[in-house]
Amino acid sequence: MIEALFKKNILILVLLSIIYTNNYNSHIINNILPYELSKNSIGIQILNDSNQKMYTFFNHQAWISENLFIDNYLSYLFDNNIDITYGFNLGYGSAFEKQHFKNIIYCIGYHRKKYSEYTYKSSSFSINSIIKLNKNWLSLNSNYFFNNSGNNKIDNYLSFKYIVSLRNKFIFNTGIQLNINNSKEINYLIGFNYSL
């Protein structure tokens, strides 16, 4: 019953999340891998932002059941000061028995950046659709970040990822992350995961 409500209202949620946004600079990732590829994995994600600065995220993802998952990450930089970013996501996936369209995943999260001159606390809501094409996977994700401490600005990203399994244990993914509020901000992602 609840899944039917989400299926009918998904377009409204995506449109509202894109329309009601402002801009601030943050780097947050969602590393959602399909249940069929890996039920439990650890990995590394590298993000190259529009300022040509690279961020490294260490992440863990686990599917608790066929439709419930947790994902967490940690990132740190030691330039002139300490810069630590971490986050936690909890998601629910609606499975579809279609040939290519496999899942819609609804995710809520908490993200924090500490020990930097630019710190924030952020909550997020994201909608992720997963499509399977032969042995390859495509992921389209809309991320909506809100409730930031220090400022009340909101950010929205649209992400696209290509995911492929290598030798059944290694998972490679690459993609782009577009800031809907700031057309100049395009982040590039590359990641490797190991299925436990």
C-alpha positions as a printed Julia matrix, in Angstrom:
196×3 Matrix{Float64}:
  0.0     0.0     0.0
  2.77    2.47    0.94
  4.78    1.51   -2.18
  1.78    2.38   -4.36
  1.67    5.89   -2.86
  5.39    6.42   -3.57
  5.06    5.2    -7.16
  2.26    7.68   -7.9
  3.87   10.66   -6.21
  7.5    10.18   -7.25
  7.42   12.79  -10.04
  5.95   15.39   -7.7
  8.71   14.75   -5.13
 11.48   15.0    -7.73
 10.09   18.24   -9.19
  9.67   19.84   -5.76
 13.19   18.87   -4.75
 14.59   20.52   -7.89
 12.49   23.69   -7.69
 12.94   24.69   -4.02
 16.71   25.01   -3.74
 19.49   27.53   -3.11
 23.26   27.16   -3.36
 26.07   26.36   -0.96
 29.21   24.31   -1.5
 29.23   20.75   -0.16
 30.54   17.4    -1.3
 28.36   14.48   -0.31
 27.99   11.14   -2.04
 25.42    8.36   -2.1
 27.02    5.06   -2.94
 24.03    2.85   -3.63
 24.94   -0.43   -5.29
 22.21   -2.78   -6.55
 21.23   -5.67   -4.29
 22.01   -8.14   -7.1
 25.63   -6.9    -7.33
 26.59   -6.79   -3.67
 24.77   -7.32   -0.41
 27.7    -6.02    1.63
 30.66   -3.98    0.33
 33.47   -1.63    1.24
 34.99    0.84   -1.16
 36.6     4.09   -2.08
 35.03    6.95   -4.05
 37.04    9.82   -5.53
 35.27   13.08   -6.32
 36.88   15.76   -8.5
 34.95   19.02   -8.11
 34.59   22.02  -10.4
 37.54   23.72   -8.64
 39.79   20.76   -9.6
 40.07   19.69   -5.96
 39.92   15.95   -5.21
 38.1    14.38   -2.27
 38.41   10.75   -1.22
 35.51    8.96    0.47
 35.83    5.59    2.21
 32.47    3.89    2.34
 30.6     0.82    3.52
 27.22   -0.36    2.25
 25.07   -3.24    3.5
 21.67   -4.49    2.37
 19.97   -5.6     5.58
 17.16   -7.22    3.6
 16.11   -7.22   -0.06
 14.65   -3.73    0.29
 16.42   -2.05    3.26
 20.03   -0.79    3.21
 22.5     1.33    5.15
 25.41    3.27    3.68
 28.05    5.3     5.5
 31.18    7.17    4.48
 34.17    9.05    5.85
 36.36   11.59    4.08
 39.28   13.59    5.39
 41.73   16.23    4.15
 44.87   17.48    5.85
 45.84   20.6     3.93
 46.55   23.47    6.32
 43.94   22.24    8.79
 41.92   19.12    9.54
 38.81   18.64    7.41
 36.62   15.6     8.21
 33.34   14.77    6.48
 31.18   11.82    7.4
 27.65   10.63    6.76
 25.06    7.92    7.16
 22.22    6.96    4.8
 19.26    4.66    5.39
 17.24    3.57    2.38
 14.24    1.59    1.26
 14.12    0.04   -2.21
 10.98   -0.77   -4.18
 11.76   -3.68   -6.48
 10.2    -3.97   -9.92
  9.97   -7.12  -12.02
 10.7    -5.28  -15.26
 13.33   -6.37  -17.75
 15.55   -3.29  -17.33
 14.03   -1.09  -14.62
 14.97   -2.8   -11.34
 14.59   -0.44   -8.35
 13.54    2.91   -7.02
 15.35    3.6    -3.76
 14.22    6.26   -1.29
 16.95    7.35    1.07
 17.3     9.65    4.08
 20.65   10.66    5.49
 22.69   12.71    7.92
 25.94   14.41    6.84
 28.47   16.45    8.8
 31.7    18.31    8.13
 33.88   19.13   11.16
 37.15   20.83   12.1
 37.16   23.12    9.09
 36.42   26.79    8.6
 33.45   25.66    6.51
 31.49   23.25    8.74
 27.95   22.04    8.25
 25.3    19.62    9.42
 22.92   18.45    6.76
 20.02   16.09    6.34
 19.16   14.64    2.98
 16.44   12.95    1.02
 17.23   11.22   -2.25
 15.44    9.22   -4.91
 17.55    6.77   -6.88
 16.42    4.73   -9.88
 18.46    1.71  -10.97
 18.39    0.3   -14.51
 20.06   -2.93  -15.64
 21.36   -3.26  -19.21
 22.89   -6.73  -19.74
 25.72   -6.9   -17.16
 25.9    -3.12  -16.74
 23.91   -0.91  -14.38
 22.86    2.74  -14.64
 21.84    4.86  -11.68
 20.01    8.2   -11.78
 19.86    9.97   -8.43
 18.25   13.19   -7.2
 19.73   14.37   -3.85
 18.02   17.07   -1.78
 20.02   18.49    1.18
 18.41   20.67    3.88
 18.55   21.81    7.54
 22.11   23.05    7.42
 23.55   24.52   10.6
 24.95   28.01   10.32
 22.93   28.86    7.23
 19.51   27.84    6.04
 20.52   27.23    2.46
 19.49   24.15    0.55
 21.36   22.25   -2.14
 20.23   19.82   -4.8
 22.31   17.46   -6.94
 21.39   15.29   -9.86
 23.78   12.34  -10.24
 24.29    9.8   -12.99
 26.41    6.67  -12.47
 27.56    3.77  -14.6
 28.19    0.59  -12.55
 29.81   -2.67  -13.67
 30.93   -5.8   -11.81
 34.46   -7.07  -12.46
 35.16  -10.73  -11.62
 32.11  -10.99   -9.28
 33.88   -9.36   -6.3
 35.06   -6.0    -7.61
 32.64   -3.26   -8.6
 33.68   -0.23  -10.65
 31.51    2.88  -10.95
 31.93    6.25  -12.55
 29.63    9.2   -13.01
 28.89   12.89  -12.8
 27.16   15.0   -10.17
 25.44   18.21  -11.3
 24.48   20.97   -8.91
 21.01   22.02  -10.08
 21.4    25.44   -8.37
 24.77   26.27   -9.88
 25.21   25.3   -13.53
 28.99   25.82  -13.24
 29.39   23.12  -10.6
 29.95   19.7   -12.14
 31.65   17.01  -10.05
 33.13   13.83  -11.47
 33.08   10.55   -9.53
 35.02    7.33   -9.82
 34.8     4.46   -7.38
 35.89    0.93   -6.6
 34.08   -1.42   -4.24
 34.85   -4.89   -2.97
 31.92   -7.2    -2.32
 32.26   -8.97    1.05
